[in-house]
Amino acid sequence: MSALPPELLRKGRFDEIFFVDLPSQRERADIWRALAKKYKQGDVAIERLAALSDGFSGAEIEAALVSAMFRSFSAGRSLESEDLSAALAETVPLSKTAAEKINQLRSWAKGRARPASIVDSAAPSGRALEIE
């Protein structure tokens, strides 16, 4: 946004400016469901995985699932919850490596952009999802 000239940001150029934050608990559960279907992994503990993947983007969740599938395949067995837990634990999400930038973007968006997600009461405590 900072690279765009202000005249491009005015009402009329764009219908709306949306802020897309990291997925909430409910959105992460939906991501896990979609990925389990995509990769044909039927029996996964969706709610547990959604909680373990707090702070992960959808792409990071998918990368962790793929990593867990490689781990289980290498061991010659089907995917287990321990594989998923280990893959999530080994992954440092962007929300940690770029925490300052993400918080700065959230601060900028507050009052300037419409949230792309519905405010979720189950949002992680450190997340500023309410943009007023």
Stockholm file with secondary structure:
# STOCKHOLM 1.0

chainA/1-132         MSALPPELLRKGRFDEIFFVDLPSQRERADIWRALAKKYKQGDVAIERLAALSDGFSGAEIEAALVSAMFRSFSAGRSLESEDLSAALAETVPLSKTAAEKINQLRSWAKGRARPASIVDSAAPSGRALEIE
#=GR chainA/1-132 SS CTTSCHHHHSBTTBSCCEECCSCCHHHHHHHHHHHHHHTTCCCCCHHHHHHHTTTCCHHHHHHHHHHHHHHHHHTTSCCCHHHHHHHHHHCCCHHHHTHHHHHHHHHHHTTTSEESSCCCTTCCTTCCCCCC
#=GC SS_cons         CTTSCHHHHSBTTBSCCEECCSCCHHHHHHHHHHHHHHTTCCCCCHHHHHHHTTTCCHHHHHHHHHHHHHHHHHTTSCCCHHHHHHHHHHCCCHHHHTHHHHHHHHHHHTTTSEESSCCCTTCCTTCCCCCC
//
